[in-house]
């Protein structure tokens, strides 16, 4: 009986004849099959752990102080087992299982059997027809037939439990086992429960309907209390992307065309000569006159020049005059803000700085009611005169 998956009262077992002061727990497992088995001495005898929803790992230990490992099998049925039973005639026998095959040797170390899982491989060997049954110690026994049929029996003080340690796969067969070839040589799946990728995607979408309705509820899936409100919101926002986001906000192409045409309109056109390279595109149409206009064209740069480059009498302006015209006529300087003009003389120099105005009315000196001494008055008068002279000298610089 396979009791790898315990249930109900079989999850926990205690030794029936254990004393009160000794260890009483025989094994304890959870609902998924993970747990521990114990010896009557209290030491751990076996550990079972889950790797996935259908695969486990098994570890068996001896009842000694060193906790010697007697068996180890992972989810791929890869591991080893050793016979460590005291006073046993075949003590030391070993069973080693790998991904490629297995080896069984007796207590003297002589290989008795060696095989490969691939039965079609060269020198595949043979698994014993009766299987391999070997004790691990006085409380554990391992039975092996192939990597899909491996069992370990736990027996301590009358409590017996069997563990299925063989390889577990979700699917034992392959689609190619039942596939047939059509007239074109293509393989066709004949399994009745085969579902295509689109069908599986549809099944997944239907299974996620409840979660989708929770995150993004639709009005038809809601009760009459709120479906009208949600319906109004859907009629407004469901077409938001097509109504609003599909329209371009920046007309970049039109802006580029306008900028190009504006630049071309400011360029003076000239007549194409024989030495000019004939090319199309770019600024060629803006630089050269067409053939009709070029036939009656008399070269004069002043006729096509901008008015800002010429003086009133028709002569060319100098470089300084052109710069000054650009700065004053086309690109005049912005007026200085008041808070900049009031900062200090550096910012307000030559930019309409306000002149110093004389104070009107009584000063602090004339309004004071404290009698002044003649000596202090003369000293203040002299210092004020010096300050006035210094200010006059700064103005005349």
C-alpha positions in Angstrom: 0.0 0.0 0.0 1.4 3.4 -1.0 0.9 5.8 1.9 3.2 8.5 0.5 0.3 10.9 0.6 -1.1 10.7 4.1 -4.6 11.8 5.0 -6.7 12.3 8.0 -5.6 10.5 11.1 -2.6 9.0 9.2 -0.8 12.3 9.3 0.6 11.8 12.8 1.4 8.5 14.6 2.8 7.8 18.1 4.5 4.7 19.4 2.0 2.7 21.3 4.3 1.3 24.1 6.4 4.3 24.6 7.2 5.4 28.2 6.1 8.9 29.4 9.7 10.1 29.7 10.8 8.8 26.2 10.1 9.9 22.7 6.6 9.0 21.6 6.2 10.5 18.1 6.7 7.9 15.3 6.1 10.3 12.3 4.4 13.5 11.4 3.4 14.6 7.9 1.4 17.5 6.4 -1.3 17.4 3.8 1.2 17.6 0.9 3.2 14.6 2.1 6.2 16.4 3.7 7.3 15.3 7.1 9.7 13.2 9.3 9.8 9.7 10.6 11.6 8.9 13.9 13.2 6.0 15.7 12.1 5.1 19.2 15.3 6.7 20.4 14.0 10.1 19.1 16.5 10.4 16.2 15.3 11.3 12.8 14.9 8.2 10.6 13.6 9.6 7.4 12.8 13.0 5.8 10.5 13.6 2.9 10.3 16.9 1.1 8.3 18.2 -1.9 10.0 19.4 -5.1 6.8 20.0 -7.1 3.1 19.1 -7.0 3.9 15.5 -7.8 7.6 14.9 -7.0 9.4 14.3 -3.8 12.9 13.7 -2.3 13.6 11.0 0.3 16.4 10.8 2.8 17.0 7.8 5.2 19.3 8.0 8.2 20.7 5.3 10.5 20.0 5.1 14.2 23.5 6.1 15.4 25.2 9.2 16.8 26.8 10.0 13.4 23.3 10.0 11.7 24.7 8.0 8.8 22.8 8.4 5.6 21.5 5.1 4.3 19.6 6.2 1.3 19.0 9.3 -0.8 16.7 9.6 -3.8 15.7 12.8 -5.5 12.7 13.6 -7.8 14.4 12.0 -10.8 15.1 8.7 -9.0 18.8 9.5 -8.8 20.6 8.5 -5.7 22.0 5.6 -3.7 21.2 3.0 -1.0 23.5 1.0 1.3 22.9 -2.0 3.5 24.2 -1.1 6.9 22.3 -3.9 8.9 24.5 -5.2 11.7 25.4 -8.9 11.5 23.9 -9.2 8.0 25.6 -11.5 5.5 25.4 -8.9 2.7 26.3 -5.9 4.8 27.8 -3.2 2.6 25.8 -3.9 -0.5 25.1 -0.8 -2.5 22.6 0.4 -5.1 23.6 3.4 -7.2 21.1 5.0 -9.6 22.1 7.8 -12.1 20.3 9.5 -15.0 21.9 7.0 -17.4 21.4 3.8 -15.5 22.2 1.9 -12.3 24.8 -0.4 -10.6 24.3 -3.0 -7.9 27.2 -4.5 -5.9 27.3 -7.0 -3.1 28.8 -6.6 0.4 32.3 -7.4 -0.9 32.2 -4.6 -3.5 31.8 -6.9 -6.5 29.4 -5.6 -9.2 26.5 -8.0 -9.6 24.4 -6.1 -12.1 24.9 -3.0 -14.3 22.3 -1.5 -16.7 21.2 1.5 -18.7 17.7 3.0 -18.8 17.8 3.1 -22.6 17.2 -0.5 -23.5 18.3 0.2 -27.1 21.7 1.5 -26.1 24.8 -0.5 -26.7 25.7 -2.7 -23.7 22.5 -1.8 -22.0 22.8 -4.5 -19.4 20.0 -6.2 -17.6 18.0 -5.4 -14.5 17.5 -8.5 -12.3 14.1 -10.1 -13.3 13.1 -10.5 -9.6 14.2 -7.0 -8.8 16.5 -6.0 -5.9 15.4 -6.2 -2.3 17.9 -5.0 0.3 17.6 -4.0 4.0 19.0 -0.6 4.9 19.0 -1.4 8.6 16.7 -3.4 10.9 13.9 -0.8 10.5 14.1 0.0 6.7 13.9 -2.1 3.6 14.2 -1.0 0.0 12.6 -2.7 -3.0 13.7 -1.9 -6.6 12.2 -3.1 -9.9 12.9 -0.2 -12.2 13.2 3.6 -11.7 9.4 3.9 -11.8 8.9 1.3 -9.1 11.0 2.0 -6.0 9.6 1.6 -2.5 11.0 2.1 1.0 9.3 0.4 4.0 9.5 2.0 7.5 8.8 -0.4 10.4 9.5 0.6 14.0 7.7 -1.0 17.0 4.9 -2.4 14.9 4.2 0.8 13.0 4.6 0.2 9.3 4.6 2.8 6.5 5.4 2.4 2.8 6.8 5.2 0.6 6.7 5.2 -3.2 10.0 6.7 -4.3 9.9 6.0 -8.0 10.1 8.5 -10.8 6.9 10.4 -11.2 6.0 12.1 -14.5 2.9 14.1 -15.5 2.7 12.2 -18.8 4.2 8.8 -19.4 3.6 8.6 -23.1 4.5 11.0 -26.0 2.4 12.5 -28.8 4.6 10.7 -31.3 3.5 7.3 -29.9 0.0 7.7 -31.3 0.8 10.1 -34.2 0.2 8.9 -37.8 1.6 10.2 -41.1 -0.7 11.5 -43.8 -0.2 11.4 -47.5 2.1 14.4 -47.4 4.3 12.8 -44.8 3.3 15.1 -42.0 2.6 13.8 -38.5 -0.9 14.2 -37.3 -1.9 13.9 -33.7 -4.6 11.3 -33.1 -5.2 11.9 -29.4 -8.8 12.6 -28.7 -8.1 15.1 -25.9 -5.5 17.0 -27.9 -6.1 20.8 -27.9 -4.5 23.4 -30.1 -2.7 26.5 -28.8 -5.7 28.7 -29.7 -8.1 26.4 -27.8 -5.9 26.4 -24.7 -5.7 30.2 -24.9 -9.5 30.4 -25.1 -9.7 28.1 -22.1 -7.3 30.2 -20.2 -9.3 33.4 -21.1 -12.5 31.8 -19.9 -10.9 30.7 -16.6 -9.6 34.3 -16.0 -13.0 35.9 -16.6 -13.8 36.2 -12.9 -10.4 37.9 -12.2 -10.8 40.2 -15.2 -14.3 41.2 -14.1 -12.8 42.0 -10.7 -10.0 44.2 -12.1 -12.0 45.7 -15.0 -15.7 45.0 -14.5 -18.1 45.2 -17.5 -21.6 46.6 -17.1 -23.3 43.4 -18.4 -21.6 41.4 -15.6 -22.8 43.7 -12.8 -26.1 43.9 -11.0 -28.9 46.4 -11.8 -27.7 48.6 -9.0 -24.6 49.9 -10.7 -24.7 48.5 -14.3 -26.3 51.7 -15.6 -23.5 53.9 -14.1 -20.8 51.6 -15.4 -22.5 51.5 -18.9 -22.4 55.3 -19.2 -18.7 55.3 -18.3 -18.0 52.6 -20.9 -19.8 54.5 -23.6 -17.5 57.5 -22.9 -14.1 56.0 -22.3 -14.2 52.8 -24.5 -13.7 55.0 -27.6 -11.3 57.4 -25.9 -8.2 56.0 -27.6 -9.7 56.1 -31.1 -11.3 59.5 -30.6 -8.5 61.4 -28.8 -5.2 59.6 -28.9 -5.3 58.7 -32.6 -5.3 62.4 -33.6 -1.8 63.9 -33.9 -1.2 66.8 -31.6 1.9 68.2 -33.4 1.8 68.7 -37.1 5.6 68.2 -37.6 5.5 67.8 -41.4 3.6 71.1 -41.9 6.0 72.9 -39.5 9.0 71.6 -41.5 7.5 72.7 -44.8 6.7 76.1 -43.5 10.2 76.6 -42.0 11.7 75.4 -45.3 9.6 77.8 -47.4 10.3 80.7 -45.0 14.1 80.1 -45.3 13.9 79.9 -49.1 11.9 83.2 -49.3 14.7 85.0 -47.6 17.4 83.8 -50.1 18.2 86.1 -53.1 17.9 84.2 -56.3 20.6 84.3 -58.9 21.1 83.1 -62.5 22.6 79.6 -63.0 25.8 79.7 -64.9 27.5 77.0 -66.9 30.0 76.3 -64.1 27.2 75.5 -61.6 26.5 71.9 -60.9 23.0 71.0 -61.9 21.2 69.2 -59.1 17.6 69.0 -57.9 16.1 69.1 -54.5 17.2 71.0 -51.4 17.6 74.7 -51.8 18.3 74.6 -55.6 14.8 76.0 -56.4 15.3 78.8 -54.0 18.9 79.8 -55.1 18.5 79.8 -58.9 16.0 81.4 -61.2 13.9 79.3 -63.5 14.8 79.3 -67.2 12.1 81.8 -68.2 13.1 84.4 -65.5 16.8 83.8 -66.2 16.5 84.8 -69.9 15.5 88.3 -69.0 17.5 88.5 -65.8 20.3 91.1 -65.4 22.5 90.3 -62.5 22.2 92.8 -59.7 22.5 91.7 -56.2 20.8 94.9 -55.0 17.6 94.0 -56.8 17.1 90.8 -54.7 18.9 91.9 -51.6 17.0 92.6 -48.4 16.2 96.3 -47.7 18.0 96.1 -44.4 21.3 95.5 -46.2 21.1 98.7 -48.3 21.3 102.4 -47.4 18.6 104.9 -48.6 20.9 106.0 -51.5 21.1 102.4 -52.7 24.7 101.6 -51.5 25.7 98.7 -49.4 25.9 99.1 -45.7 29.1 98.3 -43.8 29.4 95.3 -41.5 28.9 97.5 -38.4 25.9 99.1 -39.9 24.3 95.8 -40.8 24.9 94.5 -37.3 23.4 97.7 -35.8 20.4 97.4 -38.0 19.8 93.8 -37.1 20.1 94.7 -33.4 17.9 97.7 -33.5 15.3 97.1 -36.2 14.8 93.4 -36.6 16.0 92.2 -33.2 15.7 95.1 -30.8 16.9 94.5 -27.2 14.2 93.9 -24.7 13.7 96.6 -22.1 15.5 96.2 -18.9 13.2 95.3 -16.0 13.0 97.8 -13.1 14.4 95.4 -10.6 17.5 94.9 -12.7 18.0 98.7 -13.3 17.8 99.2 -9.6 20.3 96.5 -8.6 23.5 98.5 -9.1 25.3 100.8 -11.6 26.7 97.8 -13.6 23.3 96.7 -14.9 21.9 100.2 -15.3 25.0 101.7 -17.0 24.0 103.3 -20.3 20.5 101.9 -20.1 18.5 104.9 -19.1 19.6 104.9 -15.5 17.6 107.3 -13.4 19.5 110.5 -12.4 20.0 111.5 -8.8 17.3 113.8 -7.6 17.8 116.3 -4.9 15.8 115.8 -1.7 12.8 118.0 -1.3 11.6 118.9 2.2 13.2 118.7 5.7 16.1 116.5 6.2 16.8 114.5 9.4 19.2 117.1 10.5 16.8 120.0 10.1 13.9 118.1 11.7 15.9 117.0 14.8 15.0 118.8 18.1 18.2 117.9 19.8 20.6 120.9 20.2 23.8 120.4 18.3 27.2 121.5 19.4 29.1 123.9 17.1 32.0 121.5 16.8 29.9 118.5 15.8 28.0 120.6 13.3 31.2 121.8 11.6 32.5 118.2 11.5 29.4 116.9 9.9 29.3 119.8 7.4 32.8 119.0 6.4 32.2 115.3 5.9 29.1 116.0 3.8 31.1 118.4 1.7 33.7 115.7 1.1 31.0 113.2 0.1 29.5 115.6 -2.4 32.9 116.3 -3.9 33.5 112.6 -4.3 30.1 112.0 -6.0 30.8 114.9 -8.4 34.2 113.4 -9.3 32.5 110.0 -10.0 30.0 111.8 -12.4 32.8 113.5 -14.3 34.7 110.3 -15.0 
